[in-house]
Each structure stands twice: as C-alpha cells, then as structure tokens.
Amino acid sequence: MGSYFKPIMTPDEAVKDIFDGATIMIGGFNVGGIPYSLVEALLRKGVKNLTLICNDTAYEDVGHGKLIANGQVKKVIASHIGLNKMTQKLYNEGLLEVEFVPQGTLAERIRAGGFGLGGVLTPTGIGTLAEKGKQVLEINGKKYILELPLRADFSLIKAKKADKIGNLWYWGNARNFNPLMAAAADIVIAEVEILVNVGEIDPNDVHTPGILVDRLVISGGE
C-alpha cells in the first residue's frame, strides 16, 4: 500500500519531467500567487516551445514573464499581456502566438477543463472578432459563444500552506487562478511557504484537496 504523503522535492526535481512542447498552467495574478521557485527552475532547465496558460504574463523580469523574455514560450493563452513589454514585442514580431481570452471566460474554461465539462456558453464576445471560428448557439433567443475547456500537462501553483498529504490553503489574492488550475492538469506541482502535519489545517480551510496535488515544493528550497 502506497503512502498518502506527497513527495517533497526541490524545485529542480519537481520540474525535471517537464518536456519541450509541454502545455503548462501557471497560477497568479500580476505579482501575487506566482510559484516563483518553480518558474526559476524552469528557467534553469531551459525547456522550450511551451504553451503557457496564465491570467497575465506578469513583467518581463518577474515570474513567468521571464520564460517569455527568455524565448522558452511559443504560445500564450491569457487575458492580459500589457505589463510585459517582451510579450508585446515578440507578438508584434510574429515570434509568439497569443490567444486572448476575457478574464472571466479564461477562468471558466479552466474550471471546465478541471471538472470534465464540454465547454462554457458565454455571451461575452458576441458580435465581435471573438466569434470568429467558434460555434455560436442561440438559447431562448439569446446568442452564446461555445468556449472550449482548457487543460494542461502540468500546473504550477502557489499556496501559503500545505500539509503532508497535499491539502492546500491560500493566503489573500493567491486564491485567484491557483485553485482552478489545481484541477485542470495531469500533473500538479504546488509550491508552498509552510509545510505542516496532517490535521493542522482545519478541514474547513482546505481550498484545494490533496488528492489533486502530485508534488510539493517549499518556496526557496534548493
């Protein structure tokens, strides 16, 4: 019988099987909730041709924005790229593909991917270029775009605290895209600041259950 405890790894060990061409979700919103240690490990690994699913691309010298500036990303699916000048530059030069998704729609597409749904119906984008190439359905006289679910090979997420079986508790605005992404990838790697024993997180405070988490990394760990 295997252990319920999750493996606790260094950042480099945790990302060692992320491969060229992988699709990766990275949590966070601007500078909050980004798994910085895991991103730094990806930079050291040098893996390339990544598809990055994230709310925004941060800044060119912050978090996963560095992966774009370092030429490791071929496609970004995000709601906002305005703060990262390298994202804009590479996109305008045709060196980076960007799929813009309205923020609420992005969250719902990830949630759909995590919960096994076939997609999301949203009126956002009706009558605009966002309709192009997508199925539009009319229900009770109102039009909706069918937005398809998003999943990834790996999710890199950040929580404040974990217990040894992987239950996660997020602090403040880190509870943004991280919980959604924890459900929407084949392998989920959680970077945490504090590791506690089982039972030290009140069950009512568990935001992501440990069954969704595959590996744990302590922030700043070597």
N, C-alpha and C positions, 0 to 999 in steps of 0.2 A: 504494500500500500504506500503510495507516494505521500510526501509531506504537503500540507496545505500552505506552508510558509513559502513566500515568494523569494526567488533568488535576488540577493542584494549584490549589485555589480558596480564596478567603476563605470563612468560614462563611456569610456572606450570599449569595454567589454560589452556594454549594453547595445551598442550600435554596430557591433562587428559584422553582423549578417545583413545589414542594410546594403543593398546592391545598386549598381549603376542602373538607372532607369526606374527605380522604385517610386511609388506614389506615397507621399508622406504627409500626414496632417500634423501641424504644429500649433499648439494652443497659444492663447494670449491675445491681448488687445492693446495696441500701441506697445508700451513697455511692461505692462502688467500681465503676469501669468505665463510668461515665456520660460520654457525649460532651458535656461542659458547653458548649463553644463553639458547637456546633450547636444545642443547646437555646436558648441565648441568642439565636441568630439567628432561631429560630422565634418567640421572644417578640417580637423587633423586627418581624418580618414580620406578626405578628398573625393568622396563618391560624387559621380556626375550624372547629368541628364535626368535630374529629379523632376517629378511633378509635385509641386508644393501646394497643399490646400491649407489656407490660413485666412484669418479675417482680414489682416492687412500685412504689408511687407515691412513693417517697422521702419527703421532708418538703415542706411547703407552700412553703418558701423555699430548697429545694435541687433542682438539676437539673430533670428533667421534672415534678417536683411543682409547679413554678411554672406550668407550662402549665395544669394543672388549676385552681390558685388563680386564674389569670388568665382563666378562663372559656373556654378555647380547645378544650376536650375535651368531646365528648358521650358517649363510651363508653370504658370501660377494661376490658381483659381482663388480669387479673393474679392472682397468688397471694396478695397481701398488701397491705392498704391502711392498716394500723393505725398507721403512723407519720405519716401525712399527715392532719391534722385537717380540712383543707378537702375532701379526698376524702370523708371520712366525712360531713361536714356537707352537701355537695351531694348525696350519695347518699341520705341520710335525708330531704332536702327534695324528692327526686324530680327533681332537676335534672341528675343524672349517672347514666347506666346503668353498672352494674358487673357483669361476668361473672367470678365467682370460679372459679379453676381450681387444683387442687392443684399444688404446685410441680413435682413430677416429671412430672405429666401435661402441664403447660404446656410444659416443655422438650421432651417427646416430640412434642407437637402441632406445635411449631415445627420440630423436626427432620423430622417427616413432611412438612410443607409444603415444606421445603427439598430433600428427597430424592424428591419426587414420589410419596409413598405415599398410599394412600387413607384412612388413619386409623390409630388406635392402639387396641389392645384392652387394657383395664386393669381389674383388679378393684377399684381404688380408687373408692369411692363406691357400690358395690353395697349395696342395702338402705337407701340414704339418699335425700334430695331430689335428689342429684346425678344420679340415674337419670332424673328427670323430663324427658320429651320426647326421650330418647335411645334408640337401638337397643341392646338387651341381647342378647348371644349366649351360648349355652351350649356349651362345648367340653370334651369329656371330663369332663362332669359339673360343670364349674365355670363360673360366670357372669362375663361381662366386659361392660363398657360400651364401645361404639364411640365413641371421641372423634375428632372430625374434625380434619384438618390446618389449620394457620394459615399464611396468607401475608399479605404487606403490599405496599402500593405502594412504600414506602420503608423501608429500615432505616438507622438512625443508630447507628453502633457506635464503640467506642473501643479503640485499641490503643496499646501503648507505642512501637512502631517499625514503619515501613513502608519498603520500597524503592520505587523509582520505577515499578515495574510493579504495585505494589499488594499484594505479599506482606506479610502482617501477622504480627507477633509480639506476644503479650500478656504483660503482667507481672502475676504474682500473681493476686489474685482477679478481675482484669479478664477473666480467661479463664472467665467464667461464661456468661452468655447471648449474649455478643457473637459467638462463632464460629457458634452455631446461627442467629442472626439474619442473619448474612452470607450464608446460603444461601437465605433464605426471603423475599426481596423482589425486586421488579422492578428497583429502583434502590438500590444500596448505597453509602452515604456513610461513609467511615471517617475519623474524627478521630484523629490520631496526634501523639505528642510529638516524635518524632525521625524525620527522613527521611534515608535512606542510599542509596548507589548499589547497583545490581543486583549481587549477589554478596556483599554484606556481611552478609546474613542467611544463615546456614547452612541449606541446604535441609531439614535435619532439624529445624530450629527454626521452620519456617513453619507457623503454626497455621491461618491462612486463606490459601488461594492467591489470587494476584492476579486470576485470571480471574473471581472473584466480586465484585470491587470495581470500582465505576464512577468514584468521585471521592475525592480525598484532600484533607484539611484539616489544617493544623498547629494544634495547640491554642493558643488565644490569638491566632491570626492575625487580621489585620484585612483 
